[in-house]
Amino acid sequence: MNSYHDGFHWGRALSAALIASMAWSATAADVDAEAMRASQKDGSEWLSYGRTWAEQRFSPLTQINDKSVADLGLAWFIDLDNTRGLEATPLYSDGVLYTSLSWSRVMAVDASSGEILWSFDPKVNKAKGRHACCDAVNRGVALWKGKVYVGTLDGRLIALDAKTGKQVWSQQTTDNSLPYTITAAPRVVKGMVMIGNGGAEFGVRGYFSAYDAETGKMHWRFYTVPADPAKPVEHPELAEAAKTWSKDTDWSLGGGGTAWDAMAYDPELDLLYVGTGNGSPWNREIRSPGGGDNLFLSSILAIRPDTGRLVWHYQVNPGDTWDFTATQQITLADIDIDGKQRQVLMQAPKNGFFYVLDRATGELISAEKFGKVTWAERIDLATGRPVEVAGARYEKEPILMWPSPFGAHNWHPMSFNPQTGLVYIPYQEVPGTYSNEGKGYAPRKAFNTGSGSSEITELPREYATGALIAWDPVKQKAAWRVEHPNHWNGGTLTTAGNLVFQGTAAGQFVAYTADAGEPLWTFDGQTGIIAGPMTYRHKGEQYVALMAGWGGSAALFGGDAAVATGSRNVSRMLVFKLGAENRLPTLAEPPETERVPEPVVASKEHLENGKNLYSQYCAVCHGAGGIGGGVIADLRHSSAEVRTAWEAIVLHGAYQSKGMAGFSDSLNQEQAQQILDYIRHREYATWMEAMDAGNKD
Ligand code: CA
């Protein structure tokens, strides 16, 4: 009795001291390995991009569940000063949400009130937008021991004080004279911030690096492709990789293999998994004439985090020639296969096969098509290599095939629910055309890949659809599937409340049952949703948070298929909880263009040149076929002022502060005029089509 009594007092004194010390010394976002481990079971916090190191995007929270979700409502929202795509997953720690916006800006938000506590603008030179293949997006931040980390579009890795948002350190991780960009969320492992980069569409050499979270000092860098053999080899893996490249490789093109998104970590195996991207240029015939696997393009790499040395690798697409990256989300899980529990790594990369690998050894366990795939018959389990169909490499003839460079699945995060055993994949079905003509290949100056992409002018809307697929990774088949009329839908979140959340390109945010795909709840987000949602618990209440803002590569480039969504960019942070009844304001209709276009008087050759130049330099942001996708200006409707100032804008960067760089290093006056006349021609042609359609009605 006595001892119990003493113990009771001791316990009270201890907790009082603990509370006092917390009040004085608690740091915001005090995330460490202990906290990361604890969060696997306790779903209160969301401390890393994919919630935990395993990147399952599964939350154990159950307050919002298949019974209660009907009462889910908007708790608060923030209208954001942001006009480009929002791809970030917010993080939650200790009452605060941390998220990023376009142009690599960061903000910290009070998780219950929605009050912005601080914001940080790294002031990226907007001319850098020219090097961003896929919008000026950012997918989020990392947290570690009181600091917030962000990678910027211009290649900096920046550490901020989590309490104040003030910069603690900044490291330039790239050579800014080259078209490198960072859009990924950093990950922190063993006190090191892991960061890769993008840029393979323009011609760079891929790598990822580990920086000391405290000081910003670089610990190691892993290059994903070799450099010119005449130069010293940076690390031993590259000597082996070099044997898989042609002796005629043009090393000045950079090779590619950028690690621009996926990472995961297994603390027991002590392995960091990194996905790598396509080659520079896409077309292997130009990149590595005569062939070769071109390691480590389109691969999953298992890295020892202390040393940066490679433990195993699996190449998803040997000798990739289609922009089939293996940068799509890597998810770790322990699942029963053939009566044995296996430690697996799962990926649904662009190429349309769902891969299950043993994550200790890299052994391929299974791989099956999760959507429409015509470039390969199957993956040979003995060799781990795809059995490609004849002609898939478009060496002699152009090819129309599935999937496309947009991928059967892109960066939009998938989620895995250990209770249902299902993976929820934001699937899309879009064909791609490739040809070996390599017309006007201009490395580093334009989005041009040596695969005849300058031929692409339009993506008809009926060719671009999507679905939410609940994939059984053991049976390697779909358990259920919900069709979407458009491609480029949002990432997914799944919870122990038997729920899956996903937003659509058309702006609907929907909750489904995780076991059967039954829709239970819908919210009109008023803008195309592409990001993955997250959930957290604050003061006993569960919330769901989402960055809503139409954008990203398919919104920009998609042309008619992007217009089909009916979406435009309205940038908001939306946060939901049970019983809340807040409402979004009604959106004003966008102003309609009143100009009656006139037919363009110009030679066929002049307009053809304009079309090719537009496709090469402009379409990646302003839309295929001159049709803007609801994010960046639709040039068919550009004002008289813009057209008068055309040369100043297109050649000399008069609109650089808006994200439109000057192209005087690539285009001359005559070419700028050809582009304008092509756009005027498209304005007239699409106006006439609309008039004809109207007359028929
Ligand atoms: Ca790519």
Boltz pocket constraint, residues with backbone or C-beta under 6 A from the ligand:
constraints:
  - pocket:
      binder: B
      contacts: [[A, 200], [A, 201], [A, 277], [A, 278], [A, 323], [A, 325]]
      max_distance: 6.0
